[in-house]
Amino acid sequence: MFFHRHNDEDVRKKGVINALGAFVYVTAVALFISNLQNPDTPDSPEIKILAPIGFLMLFVLSAAVMGVLIFGSPAMLYIDGKKKESAQLLGWTVGSLAAITACTLLAVMFVSVR
């Protein structure tokens, strides 16, 4: 298992990997949604009904995927009695996710200023 040594370096790596996994997933979903948009197609009644259903299903799926990526491993560590490692992993995952989010928002601001 990934935590066979239980050292801080393993926890840091796993936290960063979890955050990067979340970023990759969000990027893939965003690319998928952007490819669905076609301004030349008029909205049909079917689209008007299916679009909110599709959005809500994607939202639920995304919540499940993010839950597994962000809280899955820490929860398993906590259940196994490794409370310190669990808290560290959650901290590194959320911290890394915050850093990636900040970098992404800075990139958006930089590109939009040009």
N, CA, C and O atoms as CSV, one atom per row, in Angstrom:
chain,resi,resn,atom,element,x,y,z
A,1,MET,N,N,0.831,-1.180,0.000
A,1,MET,CA,C,0.000,0.000,0.000
A,1,MET,C,C,0.879,1.248,0.000
A,1,MET,O,O,2.054,1.197,0.361
A,2,PHE,N,N,0.292,2.356,-0.407
A,2,PHE,CA,C,1.026,3.603,-0.543
A,2,PHE,C,C,1.609,4.071,0.787
A,2,PHE,O,O,2.673,4.688,0.805
A,3,PHE,N,N,0.933,3.790,1.896
A,3,PHE,CA,C,1.354,4.293,3.200
A,3,PHE,C,C,2.088,3.240,4.016
A,3,PHE,O,O,1.947,3.205,5.239
A,4,HIS,N,N,2.857,2.396,3.379
A,4,HIS,CA,C,3.537,1.335,4.117
A,4,HIS,C,C,4.574,1.879,5.097
A,4,HIS,O,O,4.825,1.246,6.122
A,5,ARG,N,N,5.187,3.035,4.814
A,5,ARG,CA,C,6.190,3.606,5.714
A,5,ARG,C,C,5.622,4.686,6.614
A,5,ARG,O,O,6.215,5.000,7.647
A,6,HIS,N,N,4.518,5.243,6.255
A,6,HIS,CA,C,3.845,6.270,7.046
A,6,HIS,C,C,4.691,7.499,7.279
A,6,HIS,O,O,4.576,8.119,8.336
A,7,ASN,N,N,5.530,7.876,6.344
A,7,ASN,CA,C,6.310,9.087,6.578
A,7,ASN,C,C,5.629,10.292,5.935
A,7,ASN,O,O,4.738,10.154,5.097
A,8,ASP,N,N,6.073,11.471,6.349
A,8,ASP,CA,C,5.445,12.711,5.902
A,8,ASP,C,C,5.574,12.919,4.396
A,8,ASP,O,O,4.679,13.497,3.781
A,9,GLU,N,N,6.659,12.463,3.797
A,9,GLU,CA,C,6.866,12.630,2.358
A,9,GLU,C,C,5.789,11.879,1.569
A,9,GLU,O,O,5.278,12.393,0.575
A,10,ASP,N,N,5.445,10.667,2.009
A,10,ASP,CA,C,4.393,9.906,1.333
A,10,ASP,C,C,3.056,10.634,1.409
A,10,ASP,O,O,2.307,10.675,0.433
A,11,VAL,N,N,2.766,11.202,2.564
A,11,VAL,CA,C,1.506,11.921,2.751
A,11,VAL,C,C,1.474,13.151,1.846
A,11,VAL,O,O,0.456,13.424,1.211
A,12,ARG,N,N,2.567,13.887,1.783
A,12,ARG,CA,C,2.632,15.062,0.904
A,12,ARG,C,C,2.416,14.681,-0.557
A,12,ARG,O,O,1.625,15.311,-1.260
A,13,LYS,N,N,3.121,13.650,-1.006
A,13,LYS,CA,C,2.986,13.210,-2.403
A,13,LYS,C,C,1.551,12.821,-2.710
A,13,LYS,O,O,1.002,13.229,-3.734
A,14,LYS,N,N,0.943,12.038,-1.835
A,14,LYS,CA,C,-0.431,11.579,-2.061
A,14,LYS,C,C,-1.391,12.761,-2.096
A,14,LYS,O,O,-2.308,12.788,-2.916
A,15,GLY,N,N,-1.189,13.748,-1.206
A,15,GLY,CA,C,-2.042,14.935,-1.198
A,15,GLY,C,C,-1.947,15.723,-2.490
A,15,GLY,O,O,-2.962,16.155,-3.036
A,16,VAL,N,N,-0.727,15.911,-2.980
A,16,VAL,CA,C,-0.529,16.632,-4.238
A,16,VAL,C,C,-1.115,15.834,-5.402
A,16,VAL,O,O,-1.741,16.409,-6.292
A,17,ILE,N,N,-0.920,14.531,-5.404
A,17,ILE,CA,C,-1.480,13.682,-6.464
A,17,ILE,C,C,-3.005,13.756,-6.459
A,17,ILE,O,O,-3.619,13.843,-7.523
A,18,ASN,N,N,-3.623,13.723,-5.281
A,18,ASN,CA,C,-5.086,13.835,-5.191
A,18,ASN,C,C,-5.564,15.168,-5.772
A,18,ASN,O,O,-6.533,15.207,-6.530
A,19,ALA,N,N,-4.887,16.250,-5.417
A,19,ALA,CA,C,-5.278,17.571,-5.921
A,19,ALA,C,C,-5.090,17.657,-7.432
A,19,ALA,O,O,-5.937,18.215,-8.130
A,20,LEU,N,N,-3.997,17.115,-7.938
A,20,LEU,CA,C,-3.779,17.107,-9.389
A,20,LEU,C,C,-4.836,16.259,-10.093
A,20,LEU,O,O,-5.295,16.614,-11.178
A,21,GLY,N,N,-5.218,15.158,-9.490
A,21,GLY,CA,C,-6.291,14.331,-10.050
A,21,GLY,C,C,-7.596,15.107,-10.140
A,21,GLY,O,O,-8.315,15.005,-11.134
A,22,ALA,N,N,-7.906,15.885,-9.101
A,22,ALA,CA,C,-9.107,16.719,-9.119
A,22,ALA,C,C,-9.011,17.759,-10.229
A,22,ALA,O,O,-9.986,17.993,-10.943
A,23,PHE,N,N,-7.853,18.380,-10.378
A,23,PHE,CA,C,-7.657,19.384,-11.429
A,23,PHE,C,C,-7.827,18.767,-12.818
A,23,PHE,O,O,-8.471,19.359,-13.685
A,24,VAL,N,N,-7.264,17.606,-13.029
A,24,VAL,CA,C,-7.387,16.926,-14.331
A,24,VAL,C,C,-8.856,16.597,-14.611
A,24,VAL,O,O,-9.338,16.785,-15.728
A,25,TYR,N,N,-9.557,16.109,-13.594
A,25,TYR,CA,C,-10.971,15.784,-13.779
A,25,TYR,C,C,-11.774,17.033,-14.139
A,25,TYR,O,O,-12.557,17.011,-15.089
A,26,VAL,N,N,-11.589,18.115,-13.394
A,26,VAL,CA,C,-12.324,19.355,-13.655
A,26,VAL,C,C,-11.989,19.880,-15.051
A,26,VAL,O,O,-12.877,20.343,-15.766
A,27,THR,N,N,-10.728,19.811,-15.440
A,27,THR,CA,C,-10.327,20.258,-16.774
A,27,THR,C,C,-11.004,19.423,-17.855
A,27,THR,O,O,-11.484,19.964,-18.851
A,28,ALA,N,N,-11.041,18.115,-17.661
A,28,ALA,CA,C,-11.689,17.234,-18.642
A,28,ALA,C,C,-13.179,17.546,-18.762
A,28,ALA,O,O,-13.717,17.582,-19.869
A,29,VAL,N,N,-13.841,17.770,-17.643
A,29,VAL,CA,C,-15.269,18.108,-17.671
A,29,VAL,C,C,-15.474,19.453,-18.366
A,29,VAL,O,O,-16.390,19.595,-19.175
A,30,ALA,N,N,-14.638,20.430,-18.060
A,30,ALA,CA,C,-14.759,21.745,-18.699
A,30,ALA,C,C,-14.561,21.650,-20.210
A,30,ALA,O,O,-15.288,22.283,-20.976
A,31,LEU,N,N,-13.583,20.864,-20.632
A,31,LEU,CA,C,-13.367,20.683,-22.075
A,31,LEU,C,C,-14.560,19.990,-22.726
A,31,LEU,O,O,-14.969,20.349,-23.830
A,32,PHE,N,N,-15.112,19.000,-22.038
A,32,PHE,CA,C,-16.288,18.298,-22.549
A,32,PHE,C,C,-17.450,19.265,-22.716
A,32,PHE,O,O,-18.110,19.269,-23.755
A,33,ILE,N,N,-17.706,20.081,-21.703
A,33,ILE,CA,C,-18.820,21.028,-21.761
A,33,ILE,C,C,-18.579,22.067,-22.852
A,33,ILE,O,O,-19.503,22.413,-23.588
A,34,SER,N,N,-17.358,22.564,-22.965
A,34,SER,CA,C,-17.085,23.573,-23.989
A,34,SER,C,C,-17.248,23.002,-25.391
A,34,SER,O,O,-17.595,23.738,-26.315
A,35,ASN,N,N,-17.006,21.705,-25.569
A,35,ASN,CA,C,-17.196,21.090,-26.878
A,35,ASN,C,C,-18.670,20.855,-27.195
A,35,ASN,O,O,-19.034,20.699,-28.361
A,36,LEU,N,N,-19.517,20.829,-26.177
A,36,LEU,CA,C,-20.956,20.655,-26.404
A,36,LEU,C,C,-21.623,21.931,-26.885
A,36,LEU,O,O,-22.672,21.883,-27.527
A,37,GLN,N,N,-21.027,23.056,-26.581
A,37,GLN,CA,C,-21.646,24.335,-26.915
A,37,GLN,C,C,-21.499,24.619,-28.405
A,37,GLN,O,O,-20.396,24.642,-28.951
A,38,ASN,N,N,-22.635,24.833,-29.036
A,38,ASN,CA,C,-22.655,25.179,-30.455
A,38,ASN,C,C,-23.675,26.302,-30.628
A,38,ASN,O,O,-24.879,26.047,-30.636
A,39,PRO,N,N,-23.212,27.523,-30.765
A,39,PRO,CA,C,-24.146,28.652,-30.832
A,39,PRO,C,C,-25.022,28.656,-32.080
A,39,PRO,O,O,-26.013,29.386,-32.114
A,40,ASP,N,N,-24.700,27.877,-33.099
A,40,ASP,CA,C,-25.480,27.870,-34.339
A,40,ASP,C,C,-26.693,26.959,-34.268
A,40,ASP,O,O,-27.540,26.985,-35.160
A,41,THR,N,N,-26.785,26.152,-33.214
A,41,THR,CA,C,-27.887,25.205,-33.084
A,41,THR,C,C,-28.999,25.812,-32.231
A,41,THR,O,O,-28.768,26.184,-31.080
A,42,PRO,N,N,-30.216,25.913,-32.799
A,42,PRO,CA,C,-31.314,26.456,-31.981
A,42,PRO,C,C,-31.700,25.448,-30.892
A,42,PRO,O,O,-31.585,24.236,-31.075
A,43,ASP,N,N,-32.158,25.976,-29.764
A,43,ASP,CA,C,-32.572,25.096,-28.675
A,43,ASP,C,C,-33.892,24.421,-29.019
A,43,ASP,O,O,-34.905,25.078,-29.258
A,44,SER,N,N,-33.856,23.105,-29.039
A,44,SER,CA,C,-35.080,22.348,-29.262
A,44,SER,C,C,-35.729,22.068,-27.912
A,44,SER,O,O,-35.066,22.211,-26.884
A,45,PRO,N,N,-36.989,21.678,-27.875
A,45,PRO,CA,C,-37.631,21.354,-26.589
A,45,PRO,C,C,-36.907,20.229,-25.843
A,45,PRO,O,O,-36.857,20.224,-24.613
A,46,GLU,N,N,-36.345,19.274,-26.601
A,46,GLU,CA,C,-35.629,18.178,-25.961
A,46,GLU,C,C,-34.387,18.686,-25.226
A,46,GLU,O,O,-34.078,18.241,-24.121
A,47,ILE,N,N,-33.684,19.625,-25.861
A,47,ILE,CA,C,-32.483,20.188,-25.245
A,47,ILE,C,C,-32.860,20.962,-23.988
A,47,ILE,O,O,-32.162,20.885,-22.977
A,48,LYS,N,N,-33.959,21.707,-24.049
A,48,LYS,CA,C,-34.375,22.489,-22.892
A,48,LYS,C,C,-34.693,21.601,-21.695
A,48,LYS,O,O,-34.527,22.029,-20.553
A,49,ILE,N,N,-35.140,20.395,-21.931
A,49,ILE,CA,C,-35.439,19.463,-20.836
A,49,ILE,C,C,-34.186,18.688,-20.436
A,49,ILE,O,O,-33.906,18.521,-19.249
A,50,LEU,N,N,-33.450,18.226,-21.410
A,50,LEU,CA,C,-32.282,17.381,-21.121
A,50,LEU,C,C,-31.105,18.166,-20.557
A,50,LEU,O,O,-30.319,17.614,-19.787
A,51,ALA,N,N,-30.963,19.428,-20.918
A,51,ALA,CA,C,-29.812,20.207,-20.443
A,51,ALA,C,C,-29.758,20.299,-18.917
A,51,ALA,O,O,-28.701,20.034,-18.345
A,52,PRO,N,N,-30.854,20.664,-18.226
A,52,PRO,CA,C,-30.757,20.707,-16.762
A,52,PRO,C,C,-30.564,19.328,-16.134
A,52,PRO,O,O,-29.890,19.193,-15.113
A,53,ILE,N,N,-31.156,18.314,-16.746
A,53,ILE,CA,C,-30.952,16.954,-16.228
A,53,ILE,C,C,-29.484,16.569,-16.370
A,53,ILE,O,O,-28.879,16.036,-15.440
A,54,GLY,N,N,-28.921,16.843,-17.539
A,54,GLY,CA,C,-27.505,16.540,-17.763
A,54,GLY,C,C,-26.609,17.319,-16.818
A,54,GLY,O,O,-25.642,16.775,-16.283
A,55,PHE,N,N,-26.927,18.602,-16.608
A,55,PHE,CA,C,-26.130,19.421,-15.696
A,55,PHE,C,C,-26.177,18.853,-14.281
A,55,PHE,O,O,-25.140,18.705,-13.634
A,56,LEU,N,N,-27.376,18.536,-13.802
A,56,LEU,CA,C,-27.497,18.015,-12.432
A,56,LEU,C,C,-26.820,16.650,-12.281
A,56,LEU,O,O,-26.199,16.378,-11.254
A,57,MET,N,N,-26.936,15.799,-13.289
A,57,MET,CA,C,-26.262,14.496,-13.222
A,57,MET,C,C,-24.746,14.676,-13.207
A,57,MET,O,O,-24.040,13.986,-12.471
A,58,LEU,N,N,-24.253,15.601,-14.016
A,58,LEU,CA,C,-22.818,15.888,-14.025
A,58,LEU,C,C,-22.380,16.455,-12.676
A,58,LEU,O,O,-21.300,16.122,-12.186
A,59,PHE,N,N,-23.199,17.296,-12.081
A,59,PHE,CA,C,-22.901,17.860,-10.762
A,59,PHE,C,C,-22.810,16.757,-9.705
A,59,PHE,O,O,-21.885,16.742,-8.893
A,60,VAL,N,N,-23.772,15.838,-9.720
A,60,VAL,CA,C,-23.763,14.729,-8.760
A,60,VAL,C,C,-22.542,13.837,-8.982
A,60,VAL,O,O,-21.869,13.456,-8.024
A,61,LEU,N,N,-22.255,13.506,-10.236
A,61,LEU,CA,C,-21.085,12.692,-10.541
A,61,LEU,C,C,-19.808,13.397,-10.103
A,61,LEU,O,O,-18.914,12.768,-9.536
A,62,SER,N,N,-19.717,14.693,-10.361
A,62,SER,CA,C,-18.526,15.441,-9.966
A,62,SER,C,C,-18.363,15.466,-8.452
A,62,SER,O,O,-17.246,15.341,-7.948
A,63,ALA,N,N,-19.452,15.626,-7.729
A,63,ALA,CA,C,-19.381,15.606,-6.263
A,63,ALA,C,C,-18.878,14.246,-5.775
A,63,ALA,O,O,-18.083,14.174,-4.839
A,64,ALA,N,N,-19.339,13.180,-6.405
A,64,ALA,CA,C,-18.888,11.840,-6.013
A,64,ALA,C,C,-17.398,11.641,-6.317
A,64,ALA,O,O,-16.653,11.127,-5.482
A,65,VAL,N,N,-16.974,12.049,-7.505
A,65,VAL,CA,C,-15.565,11.896,-7.889
A,65,VAL,C,C,-14.673,12.737,-6.970
A,65,VAL,O,O,-13.643,12.257,-6.498
A,66,MET,N,N,-15.065,13.980,-6.718
A,66,MET,CA,C,-14.270,14.839,-5.835
A,66,MET,C,C,-14.260,14.282,-4.406
A,66,MET,O,O,-13.242,14.353,-3.718
A,67,GLY,N,N,-15.380,13.734,-3.970
A,67,GLY,CA,C,-15.424,13.127,-2.642
A,67,GLY,C,C,-14.432,11.990,-2.505
A,67,GLY,O,O,-13.738,11.875,-1.494
A,68,VAL,N,N,-14.369,11.155,-3.522
A,68,VAL,CA,C,-13.417,10.039,-3.498
A,68,VAL,C,C,-11.983,10.557,-3.560
A,68,VAL,O,O,-11.134,10.120,-2.784
A,69,LEU,N,N,-11.706,11.488,-4.482
A,69,LEU,CA,C,-10.343,11.995,-4.637
A,69,LEU,C,C,-9.855,12.743,-3.405
A,69,LEU,O,O,-8.697,12.604,-3.011
A,70,ILE,N,N,-10.728,13.532,-2.799
A,70,ILE,CA,C,-10.286,14.387,-1.705
A,70,ILE,C,C,-10.441,13.716,-0.341
A,70,ILE,O,O,-9.571,13.859,0.517
A,71,PHE,N,N,-11.535,12.988,-0.130
A,71,PHE,CA,C,-11.808,12.450,1.202
A,71,PHE,C,C,-11.657,10.936,1.311
A,71,PHE,O,O,-11.645,10.404,2.421
A,72,GLY,N,N,-11.544,10.232,0.191
A,72,GLY,CA,C,-11.488,8.773,0.232
A,72,GLY,C,C,-10.308,8.220,1.011
A,72,GLY,O,O,-10.490,7.459,1.962
A,73,SER,N,N,-9.118,8.591,0.621
A,73,SER,CA,C,-7.918,8.079,1.304
A,73,SER,C,C,-7.827,8.544,2.751
A,73,SER,O,O,-7.508,7.734,3.621
A,74,PRO,N,N,-8.097,9.834,3.051
A,74,PRO,CA,C,-8.068,10.233,4.459
A,74,PRO,C,C,-9.087,9.465,5.315
A,74,PRO,O,O,-8.804,9.116,6.461
A,75,ALA,N,N,-10.258,9.210,4.756
A,75,ALA,CA,C,-11.269,8.458,5.513
A,75,ALA,C,C,-10.791,7.033,5.796
A,75,ALA,O,O,-10.974,6.517,6.898
A,76,MET,N,N,-10.180,6.406,4.796
A,76,MET,CA,C,-9.678,5.042,5.001
A,76,MET,C,C,-8.557,5.023,6.039
A,76,MET,O,O,-8.501,4.118,6.871
A,77,LEU,N,N,-7.677,6.000,5.999
A,77,LEU,CA,C,-6.617,6.081,6.999
A,77,LEU,C,C,-7.203,6.292,8.389
A,77,LEU,O,O,-6.743,5.690,9.360
A,78,TYR,N,N,-8.210,7.141,8.482
A,78,TYR,CA,C,-8.837,7.407,9.778
A,78,TYR,C,C,-9.490,6.141,10.329
A,78,TYR,O,O,-9.363,5.835,11.514
A,79,ILE,N,N,-10.182,5.416,9.471
A,79,ILE,CA,C,-10.822,4.160,9.890
A,79,ILE,C,C,-9.775,3.153,10.339
A,79,ILE,O,O,-10.016,2.377,11.264
A,80,ASP,N,N,-8.621,3.158,9.695
A,80,ASP,CA,C,-7.527,2.250,10.070
A,80,ASP,C,C,-6.796,2.703,11.328
A,80,ASP,O,O,-5.823,2.069,11.737
A,81,GLY,N,N,-7.250,3.795,11.949
A,81,GLY,CA,C,-6.634,4.269,13.180
A,81,GLY,C,C,-5.438,5.179,12.975
A,81,GLY,O,O,-4.736,5.501,13.934
A,82,LYS,N,N,-5.197,5.596,11.752
A,82,LYS,CA,C,-4.051,6.453,11.442
A,82,LYS,C,C,-4.533,7.892,11.334
A,82,LYS,O,O,-4.537,8.485,10.255
A,83,LYS,N,N,-4.938,8.440,12.472
A,83,LYS,CA,C,-5.565,9.763,12.506
A,83,LYS,C,C,-4.606,10.872,12.097
A,83,LYS,O,O,-5.001,11.800,11.391
A,84,LYS,N,N,-3.366,10.790,12.529
A,84,LYS,CA,C,-2.395,11.830,12.175
A,84,LYS,C,C,-2.164,11.860,10.664
A,84,LYS,O,O,-2.194,12.926,10.049
A,85,GLU,N,N,-1.935,10.685,10.067
A,85,GLU,CA,C,-1.711,10.611,8.626
A,85,GLU,C,C,-2.952,11.066,7.865
A,85,GLU,O,O,-2.847,11.710,6.821
A,86,SER,N,N,-4.130,10.728,8.393
A,86,SER,CA,C,-5.377,11.131,7.761
A,86,SER,C,C,-5.504,12.649,7.709
A,86,SER,O,O,-5.832,13.213,6.665
A,87,ALA,N,N,-5.246,13.303,8.826
A,87,ALA,CA,C,-5.335,14.762,8.879
A,87,ALA,C,C,-4.278,15.408,7.993
A,87,ALA,O,O,-4.555,16.400,7.319
A,88,GLN,N,N,-3.066,14.851,7.989
A,88,GLN,CA,C,-2.009,15.405,7.140
A,88,GLN,C,C,-2.359,15.272,5.666
A,88,GLN,O,O,-2.183,16.213,4.893
A,89,LEU,N,N,-2.856,14.101,5.279
A,89,LEU,CA,C,-3.214,13.883,3.879
A,89,LEU,C,C,-4.324,14.830,3.448
A,89,LEU,O,O,-4.256,15.413,2.366
A,90,LEU,N,N,-5.335,14.985,4.276
A,90,LEU,CA,C,-6.418,15.903,3.938
A,90,LEU,C,C,-5.884,17.324,3.823
A,90,LEU,O,O,-6.259,18.060,2.910
A,91,GLY,N,N,-5.016,17.708,4.742
A,91,GLY,CA,C,-4.418,19.051,4.687
A,91,GLY,C,C,-3.603,19.272,3.425
A,91,GLY,O,O,-3.714,20.315,2.781
A,92,TRP,N,N,-2.789,18.295,3.074
A,92,TRP,CA,C,-1.967,18.433,1.860
A,92,TRP,C,C,-2.830,18.423,0.599
A,92,TRP,O,O,-2.540,19.145,-0.355
A,93,THR,N,N,-3.879,17.617,0.590
A,93,THR,CA,C,-4.759,17.581,-0.579
A,93,THR,C,C,-5.473,18.917,-0.748
A,93,THR,O,O,-5.464,19.495,-1.835
A,94,VAL,N,N,-6.087,19.404,0.318
A,94,VAL,CA,C,-6.827,20.669,0.232
A,94,VAL,C,C,-5.868,21.835,-0.017
A,94,VAL,O,O,-6.175,22.733,-0.802
A,95,GLY,N,N,-4.722,21.826,0.640
A,95,GLY,CA,C,-3.734,22.882,0.408
A,95,GLY,C,C,-3.234,22.899,-1.027
A,95,GLY,O,O,-3.116,23.961,-1.638
A,96,SER,N,N,-2.943,21.725,-1.560
A,96,SER,CA,C,-2.494,21.636,-2.956
A,96,SER,C,C,-3.593,22.069,-3.910
A,96,SER,O,O,-3.334,22.750,-4.902
A,97,LEU,N,N,-4.820,21.673,-3.604
A,97,LEU,CA,C,-5.953,22.081,-4.434
A,97,LEU,C,C,-6.125,23.597,-4.392
A,97,LEU,O,O,-6.434,24.210,-5.414
A,98,ALA,N,N,-5.930,24.203,-3.232
A,98,ALA,CA,C,-6.016,25.662,-3.119
A,98,ALA,C,C,-4.914,26.331,-3.941
A,98,ALA,O,O,-5.162,27.340,-4.602
A,99,ALA,N,N,-3.704,25.778,-3.906
A,99,ALA,CA,C,-2.598,26.344,-4.682
A,99,ALA,C,C,-2.864,26.224,-6.182
A,99,ALA,O,O,-2.624,27.171,-6.932
A,100,ILE,N,N,-3.352,25.078,-6.618
A,100,ILE,CA,C,-3.665,24.888,-8.042
A,100,ILE,C,C,-4.779,25.842,-8.460
A,100,ILE,O,O,-4.725,26.426,-9.542
A,101,THR,N,N,-5.791,26.001,-7.601
A,101,THR,CA,C,-6.892,26.917,-7.898
A,101,THR,C,C,-6.380,28.349,-8.004
A,101,THR,O,O,-6.760,29.072,-8.925
A,102,ALA,N,N,-5.530,28.764,-7.081
A,102,ALA,CA,C,-4.972,30.116,-7.117
A,102,ALA,C,C,-4.173,30.341,-8.400
A,102,ALA,O,O,-4.302,31.387,-9.036
A,103,CYS,N,N,-3.359,29.377,-8.776
A,103,CYS,CA,C,-2.577,29.493,-10.021
A,103,CYS,C,C,-3.487,29.578,-11.236
A,103,CYS,O,O,-3.228,30.357,-12.154
A,104,THR,N,N,-4.549,28.785,-11.248
A,104,THR,CA,C,-5.494,28.799,-12.361
A,104,THR,C,C,-6.190,30.151,-12.450
A,104,THR,O,O,-6.320,30.715,-13.537
A,105,LEU,N,N,-6.639,30.673,-11.306
A,105,LEU,CA,C,-7.305,31.974,-11.311
A,105,LEU,C,C,-6.351,33.094,-11.721
A,105,LEU,O,O,-6.748,34.022,-12.426
A,106,LEU,N,N,-5.098,33.010,-11.284
A,106,LEU,CA,C,-4.110,33.992,-11.717
A,106,LEU,C,C,-3.888,33.921,-13.225
A,106,LEU,O,O,-3.749,34.949,-13.887
A,107,ALA,N,N,-3.856,32.706,-13.762
A,107,ALA,CA,C,-3.700,32.545,-15.210
A,107,ALA,C,C,-4.898,33.140,-15.950
A,107,ALA,O,O,-4.732,33.784,-16.986
A,108,VAL,N,N,-6.097,32.927,-15.422
A,108,VAL,CA,C,-7.288,33.505,-16.040
A,108,VAL,C,C,-7.212,35.029,-16.023
A,108,VAL,O,O,-7.504,35.685,-17.023
A,109,MET,N,N,-6.816,35.588,-14.874
A,109,MET,CA,C,-6.694,37.043,-14.778
A,109,MET,C,C,-5.618,37.566,-15.736
A,109,MET,O,O,-5.801,38.603,-16.374
A,110,PHE,N,N,-4.504,36.851,-15.832
A,110,PHE,CA,C,-3.424,37.278,-16.724
A,110,PHE,C,C,-3.865,37.255,-18.174
A,110,PHE,O,O,-3.586,38.187,-18.928
A,111,VAL,N,N,-4.550,36.199,-18.565
A,111,VAL,CA,C,-4.998,36.073,-19.960
A,111,VAL,C,C,-6.087,37.090,-20.270
A,111,VAL,O,O,-6.127,37.626,-21.378
A,112,SER,N,N,-6.969,37.367,-19.318
A,112,SER,CA,C,-8.065,38.294,-19.590
A,112,SER,C,C,-7.597,39.753,-19.650
A,112,SER,O,O,-8.278,40.588,-20.244
A,113,VAL,N,N,-6.458,40.070,-19.051
A,113,VAL,CA,C,-5.928,41.431,-19.089
A,113,VAL,C,C,-5.322,41.738,-20.442
A,113,VAL,O,O,-5.347,42.888,-20.879
A,114,ARG,N,N,-4.783,40.750,-21.108
A,114,ARG,CA,C,-4.118,40.943,-22.404
A,114,ARG,C,C,-5.046,41.408,-23.410
A,114,ARG,O,O,-4.656,41.623,-24.557
